[in-house]
Amino acid sequence: MDKKGNSVDNREYTIKVIPHQGSDVHSVHLPMQWIKYALFSALTVVVLMVGAFSYSVYSSYSLRNEASQIEKLKEANTLQQEQLLELSKKATNLQDEIEQLGQIEKEIRQLSGVAGDELGDENSNNSDGSHNGQGGPYKQLDVNDVSNALNDVEKRIAKRKASLTMLRDILNEQHRQIQQMESINASTPSIWPSTGDISSPFGMRWGGSDFHPGIDIADDYGTPIVATADGIVTTAGWNSGGYGNMVDIDHGNGYMTRYGHAQQVVVSAGDHVKRGQVIAYMGSTGFSTGPHVHYEIRVNGQLVNPSGYIR
């Protein structure tokens, strides 16, 4: 028993060492407690060695895994940088295209006479582009840089779209006005109804005994008579009031023209005619002393002097 009352194992084990040559046999006496201590120590050493080996294996695996992950991250970062660079190049190309659109718009405005681009081009104060100095510190691309560049391109596209839309609307309005003016001009009598000489003017004639409501243009029989403006034929044929073979044309906008004394009429009521189109041939029908065309113009129903509409 020990001092605390616990039983003590006093057993001993003897190890005999017997030499091969017949020498004395040696005996080693080992108390049980020593053996237990030795076994415990050996077990502790084994556990420590196994733990150290396991930790070494784990550390080696972890290091290899971390190295692999770092390599993958490097590859991913390289790929990301390449993609960011590609996006950056596309953003730059878009900016260049926007500037080209701005230059085209400027040329269209100059050709059409439309006022300059109110939105302006914040990237160009130089008309001929002769100065191209550049600089600034180097900075590696990141997501924010590319995102900001793309946002800027998006804003500039929106501005350019608004400017081009405004220009389109202005040009459409100009085109509409031009078409309207062309339509008005086309429907305004403005050419000679035939070749020849004015044989009787507009107004009083024969010593004030007669008022002539048009002008007479004399030429040979069969001389073509043409419409002096675009319009619709309202009358085509014989007139018993002295005009003989006669053509009336309604040009719209209050204009009407009359062509009298024709030898032959080649249009019919309801026909659409164009300025310069042959409508009859000169003759001397009705109250007439010789081949000529009697030409009248009415504006909103009122007779006017045709000489003011001939050029």
Contacts in CASP RR format, 6 or more apart in sequence:
PFRMAT RR
TARGET T0000
AUTHOR 0000-0000-0000
METHOD contacts of the structure
MODEL  1
MDKKGNSVDNREYTIKVIPHQGSDVHSVHLPMQWIKYALFSALTVVVLMV
GAFSYSVYSSYSLRNEASQIEKLKEANTLQQEQLLELSKKATNLQDEIEQ
LGQIEKEIRQLSGVAGDELGDENSNNSDGSHNGQGGPYKQLDVNDVSNAL
NDVEKRIAKRKASLTMLRDILNEQHRQIQQMESINASTPSIWPSTGDISS
PFGMRWGGSDFHPGIDIADDYGTPIVATADGIVTTAGWNSGGYGNMVDID
HGNGYMTRYGHAQQVVVSAGDHVKRGQVIAYMGSTGFSTGPHVHYEIRVN
GQLVNPSGYIR
1 7 0 8 1.000
1 8 0 8 1.000
2 8 0 8 1.000
8 33 0 8 1.000
9 32 0 8 1.000
9 33 0 8 1.000
10 31 0 8 1.000
10 32 0 8 1.000
11 31 0 8 1.000
11 32 0 8 1.000
12 29 0 8 1.000
12 30 0 8 1.000
12 31 0 8 1.000
12 32 0 8 1.000
13 29 0 8 1.000
13 30 0 8 1.000
13 32 0 8 1.000
13 35 0 8 1.000
14 27 0 8 1.000
14 28 0 8 1.000
14 29 0 8 1.000
14 30 0 8 1.000
15 27 0 8 1.000
15 28 0 8 1.000
15 29 0 8 1.000
15 30 0 8 1.000
16 25 0 8 1.000
16 26 0 8 1.000
16 27 0 8 1.000
16 28 0 8 1.000
17 25 0 8 1.000
17 26 0 8 1.000
17 27 0 8 1.000
17 28 0 8 1.000
18 25 0 8 1.000
19 25 0 8 1.000
81 140 0 8 1.000
81 141 0 8 1.000
84 141 0 8 1.000
84 142 0 8 1.000
84 143 0 8 1.000
84 145 0 8 1.000
84 146 0 8 1.000
85 141 0 8 1.000
87 146 0 8 1.000
87 150 0 8 1.000
88 141 0 8 1.000
88 145 0 8 1.000
88 146 0 8 1.000
88 149 0 8 1.000
91 146 0 8 1.000
91 149 0 8 1.000
91 150 0 8 1.000
91 153 0 8 1.000
92 149 0 8 1.000
94 153 0 8 1.000
94 157 0 8 1.000
95 123 0 8 1.000
95 152 0 8 1.000
95 153 0 8 1.000
95 156 0 8 1.000
98 153 0 8 1.000
98 156 0 8 1.000
98 157 0 8 1.000
98 160 0 8 1.000
99 121 0 8 1.000
99 123 0 8 1.000
99 124 0 8 1.000
101 160 0 8 1.000
101 164 0 8 1.000
102 117 0 8 1.000
102 121 0 8 1.000
102 160 0 8 1.000
105 117 0 8 1.000
105 160 0 8 1.000
105 163 0 8 1.000
105 164 0 8 1.000
105 167 0 8 1.000
106 116 0 8 1.000
106 117 0 8 1.000
108 114 0 8 1.000
108 167 0 8 1.000
108 171 0 8 1.000
109 115 0 8 1.000
109 116 0 8 1.000
109 117 0 8 1.000
109 167 0 8 1.000
112 170 0 8 1.000
112 171 0 8 1.000
112 174 0 8 1.000
114 167 0 8 1.000
114 170 0 8 1.000
114 171 0 8 1.000
114 174 0 8 1.000
117 163 0 8 1.000
118 163 0 8 1.000
118 166 0 8 1.000
119 159 0 8 1.000
119 160 0 8 1.000
119 162 0 8 1.000
119 163 0 8 1.000
120 163 0 8 1.000
139 145 0 8 1.000
184 253 0 8 1.000
186 229 0 8 1.000
186 230 0 8 1.000
186 274 0 8 1.000
186 275 0 8 1.000
187 229 0 8 1.000
187 230 0 8 1.000
187 231 0 8 1.000
187 251 0 8 1.000
187 252 0 8 1.000
187 253 0 8 1.000
187 255 0 8 1.000
188 229 0 8 1.000
188 251 0 8 1.000
188 253 0 8 1.000
188 255 0 8 1.000
188 309 0 8 1.000
189 228 0 8 1.000
189 229 0 8 1.000
189 251 0 8 1.000
189 255 0 8 1.000
189 257 0 8 1.000
189 297 0 8 1.000
189 306 0 8 1.000
189 309 0 8 1.000
190 228 0 8 1.000
190 229 0 8 1.000
190 275 0 8 1.000
190 309 0 8 1.000
190 310 0 8 1.000
190 311 0 8 1.000
191 226 0 8 1.000
191 228 0 8 1.000
191 229 0 8 1.000
191 275 0 8 1.000
191 276 0 8 1.000
191 310 0 8 1.000
191 311 0 8 1.000
192 217 0 8 1.000
192 228 0 8 1.000
192 310 0 8 1.000
193 217 0 8 1.000
193 225 0 8 1.000
193 226 0 8 1.000
193 227 0 8 1.000
193 228 0 8 1.000
193 257 0 8 1.000
193 259 0 8 1.000
193 293 0 8 1.000
193 295 0 8 1.000
194 217 0 8 1.000
194 219 0 8 1.000
194 223 0 8 1.000
194 224 0 8 1.000
194 225 0 8 1.000
194 226 0 8 1.000
194 282 0 8 1.000
194 293 0 8 1.000
195 217 0 8 1.000
195 219 0 8 1.000
195 223 0 8 1.000
196 217 0 8 1.000
196 218 0 8 1.000
196 219 0 8 1.000
196 223 0 8 1.000
197 217 0 8 1.000
197 218 0 8 1.000
197 219 0 8 1.000
198 215 0 8 1.000
198 216 0 8 1.000
198 217 0 8 1.000
198 218 0 8 1.000
198 307 0 8 1.000
199 216 0 8 1.000
199 217 0 8 1.000
199 218 0 8 1.000
199 292 0 8 1.000
200 212 0 8 1.000
200 215 0 8 1.000
200 216 0 8 1.000
201 212 0 8 1.000
201 215 0 8 1.000
201 307 0 8 1.000
202 212 0 8 1.000
202 213 0 8 1.000
202 214 0 8 1.000
202 215 0 8 1.000
202 305 0 8 1.000
202 306 0 8 1.000
202 307 0 8 1.000
203 211 0 8 1.000
203 212 0 8 1.000
203 213 0 8 1.000
203 214 0 8 1.000
203 305 0 8 1.000
204 210 0 8 1.000
204 211 0 8 1.000
204 212 0 8 1.000
205 211 0 8 1.000
205 212 0 8 1.000
213 296 0 8 1.000
213 303 0 8 1.000
214 294 0 8 1.000
214 295 0 8 1.000
214 296 0 8 1.000
214 297 0 8 1.000
214 303 0 8 1.000
214 305 0 8 1.000
214 306 0 8 1.000
215 294 0 8 1.000
215 295 0 8 1.000
215 305 0 8 1.000
215 306 0 8 1.000
215 307 0 8 1.000
216 292 0 8 1.000
216 293 0 8 1.000
216 294 0 8 1.000
216 295 0 8 1.000
217 292 0 8 1.000
217 293 0 8 1.000
217 295 0 8 1.000
218 290 0 8 1.000
218 291 0 8 1.000
218 292 0 8 1.000
219 282 0 8 1.000
219 291 0 8 1.000
219 292 0 8 1.000
219 293 0 8 1.000
220 282 0 8 1.000
220 291 0 8 1.000
221 263 0 8 1.000
221 281 0 8 1.000
221 282 0 8 1.000
221 283 0 8 1.000
221 284 0 8 1.000
221 291 0 8 1.000
222 263 0 8 1.000
222 264 0 8 1.000
222 281 0 8 1.000
222 282 0 8 1.000
222 283 0 8 1.000
222 291 0 8 1.000
223 281 0 8 1.000
223 282 0 8 1.000
223 291 0 8 1.000
223 293 0 8 1.000
224 278 0 8 1.000
224 280 0 8 1.000
224 281 0 8 1.000
224 282 0 8 1.000
225 247 0 8 1.000
225 259 0 8 1.000
225 262 0 8 1.000
225 278 0 8 1.000
225 279 0 8 1.000
225 280 0 8 1.000
225 281 0 8 1.000
225 282 0 8 1.000
225 293 0 8 1.000
226 275 0 8 1.000
226 276 0 8 1.000
226 277 0 8 1.000
226 278 0 8 1.000
226 279 0 8 1.000
227 249 0 8 1.000
227 257 0 8 1.000
227 273 0 8 1.000
227 274 0 8 1.000
227 275 0 8 1.000
227 276 0 8 1.000
227 277 0 8 1.000
227 279 0 8 1.000
228 257 0 8 1.000
228 275 0 8 1.000
228 276 0 8 1.000
228 295 0 8 1.000
228 309 0 8 1.000
229 249 0 8 1.000
229 251 0 8 1.000
229 255 0 8 1.000
229 257 0 8 1.000
229 275 0 8 1.000
230 251 0 8 1.000
230 272 0 8 1.000
230 273 0 8 1.000
230 274 0 8 1.000
230 275 0 8 1.000
231 249 0 8 1.000
231 250 0 8 1.000
231 251 0 8 1.000
231 252 0 8 1.000
231 272 0 8 1.000
231 273 0 8 1.000
231 274 0 8 1.000
232 249 0 8 1.000
232 250 0 8 1.000
232 270 0 8 1.000
232 271 0 8 1.000
232 272 0 8 1.000
232 273 0 8 1.000
233 247 0 8 1.000
233 248 0 8 1.000
233 249 0 8 1.000
233 267 0 8 1.000
233 268 0 8 1.000
233 269 0 8 1.000
233 270 0 8 1.000
233 271 0 8 1.000
233 272 0 8 1.000
233 273 0 8 1.000
233 279 0 8 1.000
234 248 0 8 1.000
234 249 0 8 1.000
234 250 0 8 1.000
234 256 0 8 1.000
234 269 0 8 1.000
234 270 0 8 1.000
235 246 0 8 1.000
235 247 0 8 1.000
235 248 0 8 1.000
235 269 0 8 1.000
236 246 0 8 1.000
236 247 0 8 1.000
236 248 0 8 1.000
236 265 0 8 1.000
236 267 0 8 1.000
236 268 0 8 1.000
236 269 0 8 1.000
236 271 0 8 1.000
236 279 0 8 1.000
237 245 0 8 1.000
237 246 0 8 1.000
237 247 0 8 1.000
237 265 0 8 1.000
238 244 0 8 1.000
238 245 0 8 1.000
238 246 0 8 1.000
238 285 0 8 1.000
239 245 0 8 1.000
239 246 0 8 1.000
239 260 0 8 1.000
239 286 0 8 1.000
241 286 0 8 1.000
241 287 0 8 1.000
242 286 0 8 1.000
242 287 0 8 1.000
243 258 0 8 1.000
243 260 0 8 1.000
243 261 0 8 1.000
243 286 0 8 1.000
243 287 0 8 1.000
243 294 0 8 1.000
244 260 0 8 1.000
244 261 0 8 1.000
244 262 0 8 1.000
244 285 0 8 1.000
244 286 0 8 1.000
244 287 0 8 1.000
244 288 0 8 1.000
245 260 0 8 1.000
245 261 0 8 1.000
245 262 0 8 1.000
245 263 0 8 1.000
245 264 0 8 1.000
245 265 0 8 1.000
245 280 0 8 1.000
245 283 0 8 1.000
245 285 0 8 1.000
245 286 0 8 1.000
246 258 0 8 1.000
246 259 0 8 1.000
246 260 0 8 1.000
246 261 0 8 1.000
246 262 0 8 1.000
246 265 0 8 1.000
247 258 0 8 1.000
247 259 0 8 1.000
247 260 0 8 1.000
247 262 0 8 1.000
247 265 0 8 1.000
247 267 0 8 1.000
247 279 0 8 1.000
247 280 0 8 1.000
248 256 0 8 1.000
248 257 0 8 1.000
248 258 0 8 1.000
248 259 0 8 1.000
249 256 0 8 1.000
249 257 0 8 1.000
249 258 0 8 1.000
249 259 0 8 1.000
249 273 0 8 1.000
249 279 0 8 1.000
250 256 0 8 1.000
251 257 0 8 1.000
254 298 0 8 1.000
254 299 0 8 1.000
254 300 0 8 1.000
254 301 0 8 1.000
255 297 0 8 1.000
255 298 0 8 1.000
255 299 0 8 1.000
256 297 0 8 1.000
256 298 0 8 1.000
256 301 0 8 1.000
257 295 0 8 1.000
257 296 0 8 1.000
257 297 0 8 1.000
257 298 0 8 1.000
258 294 0 8 1.000
258 295 0 8 1.000
258 296 0 8 1.000
258 298 0 8 1.000
259 279 0 8 1.000
259 280 0 8 1.000
259 293 0 8 1.000
259 294 0 8 1.000
259 295 0 8 1.000
260 280 0 8 1.000
260 285 0 8 1.000
260 293 0 8 1.000
260 294 0 8 1.000
260 295 0 8 1.000
261 282 0 8 1.000
261 283 0 8 1.000
261 284 0 8 1.000
261 285 0 8 1.000
261 286 0 8 1.000
261 288 0 8 1.000
261 291 0 8 1.000
261 292 0 8 1.000
261 293 0 8 1.000
261 294 0 8 1.000
262 280 0 8 1.000
262 281 0 8 1.000
262 282 0 8 1.000
262 283 0 8 1.000
262 285 0 8 1.000
262 293 0 8 1.000
263 280 0 8 1.000
263 281 0 8 1.000
263 282 0 8 1.000
263 283 0 8 1.000
263 284 0 8 1.000
263 285 0 8 1.000
263 291 0 8 1.000
264 280 0 8 1.000
264 281 0 8 1.000
265 279 0 8 1.000
265 280 0 8 1.000
266 278 0 8 1.000
266 279 0 8 1.000
266 280 0 8 1.000
266 281 0 8 1.000
267 273 0 8 1.000
267 279 0 8 1.000
267 280 0 8 1.000
273 279 0 8 1.000
280 293 0 8 1.000
282 291 0 8 1.000
282 292 0 8 1.000
282 293 0 8 1.000
283 290 0 8 1.000
283 291 0 8 1.000
283 292 0 8 1.000
283 293 0 8 1.000
284 290 0 8 1.000
284 291 0 8 1.000
284 292 0 8 1.000
295 306 0 8 1.000
296 303 0 8 1.000
296 306 0 8 1.000
297 303 0 8 1.000
297 304 0 8 1.000
297 305 0 8 1.000
297 306 0 8 1.000
297 309 0 8 1.000
298 304 0 8 1.000
END
